[in-house]
């Protein structure tokens, strides 16, 4: 694999920033549930990425590389707080059985989704965030997670099937 010319990346960094800012912010917000903190972590991510452009081996891997930096920034934040990232739920709602949550209005569905999400393992939550919130491709997720693209696809679709079965 050949190294990209850092000068080319620096010149196109503005474009890469504009293309990736929104999905990166949405991803970080889904992790930290705080707008200002997500903005700060987004800024820190792009600063780190710009300062480390010379480490990027291939320009086509910029997005997974960027999200790896973002994941590390979020993980560092939670490590500092000594807690795991999860959606904040009302404890009473989280304790209710799923059947009692399955209503017809949007609020009931939102609570059900939050409850299901909170019950997932951190790695499963991360997979959903990367695919649904950040809109990364399976290939980009595989690069980021240092996994095989087919394994990522299988894990994602199995997770969706399992969640669908829990809703029904």
N, C-alpha and C positions, 0 to 999 in steps of 0.2 A: 504494500500500500504506500503510495507516495504522499508526502506531506504537501499540504496546500501552501501556497504562497501567502504568508501572513499579511503582506501588503494588500493583496487582493481581498482578503477577508476584512481587513480594516476599512477598505474603501466601500465594501458592501455591508458593513456592520449596521449602518443606519437603516438600510432596507430590511435586514434580518431583525433588527430591533422592532421596527414597525409591524412586521409580519407576526412576530412571536409575543409581543407585549400582552395582548389581550388573553390568549390562551394560557400564558404563563401566570398572569395575575389571577385568572379564574381558578387555575389549579392551586395556586398558593392560598387563595381565599378559601377554597374548599378544605384545605388542610387546617388553617389557623382560625377561621371564622371571625376575622377582624380586618376591616378594610385597611386601616392605617398600617397594621403590621404586614398585611399582604403587599401593600405598596412599598414598604421598606424592604421587605425580602425580595421583591421584584427588582428594585434598584440595586440591591446588593448582588443579586444574581447577575444582572447585566454588567455591573462593574467588574465582578470577578471574571466573567466570560471575556470581556474586552481585554483585561489585563493578562489573561491566559491564552489568548488566541494562538500563540506560537505552539501550544501543546496539542491543538486540534490536528488530528492526522488527516482528516478528509473533510472538505467543506460540506459534502452531502450528509455528514453526520452531525452537523451543527445543532439541529433541533434536539435529538436525544441527549447530546452532550450538555446543552443548555438546561434541559429538564433534570439532568443528573445533578448539576450544580444547584438548581432550585430545590430538589429533594434534600440535598445535603444541608442547604441553608435552613429548611424547615425542620429537619431532624436535629440540627444543632440548636435551634430555638427550643424544641421540646426537651432536648437533653438538659438545656439550661434550666428549664422549668421542672425537670424530673417527672414528666408525665407523658403518657402516650396520646397522640392526636386522635380524637374521636369527635363525632358530632355531639353537641350538647343537647341532651334530651331531658325533658321533665322526667324525673325518676318514676313518678306514678304511671306515666304513659309507657315508659320503657318496660315496666314490670307487667303490663297487661298482656294477656295472651293475644296472639296474632288474630284469631277469629273475631275478637271484640274490636279490633282496629279496622277491619275491612268494611268500610262504609261506602256510601255512594258519592259524597261530595269531595271536592279537591283537598280540603283541609284534612279529612280522614285519610285520603290517599297519601298526602304528604307525610303525615305522621307515620303511616305504615312503612313508607319508603325509608324514613329516618330510622325507624326501629329496626328494619331489616338490615340497613347499612351498618348500624351500630353493633349488630350481632356478628358481623363478618370479621374474619381475621384481618389484622393490619395489612397483610400482603394483598388480600382480596379487595380491601378498600382502595388500596393504592392502584391496583389494576383498573378498577372502575373509574377512579379519578383521572388516570392517564388517558383512558380511552374516551370517556364520556364528557369529562370537564375540559381537559386539555386538547382533546381531539387529535391525539397522536395516532399514527398508523400502527398496525401490528409490528411492522418492521422497526419503526422508531422505538416502540415499547421494548421490543426484544433487545435492541442495542442498549437501551437504557438499563434494562434489568439483567443484561449479560446472559440472555437466554436465547433459545431457539424460537424463531418466528412461529412455527407450527405449534410449539408448546404453549406459547402465549395465546394463540387463537383458541386452542383447545380449552385452556384454562378459562378464558373469557366466556366462551359459549357454554361451557359446563356450569360456570357460575351463574350465568343468566338463566339457564334451565332450572337450576336449583332455586333461584329466587322466584322464578315464575311458579314453580311447584308450591312454594311456601305461601304465595299470594292466593293461589287457588285453594 
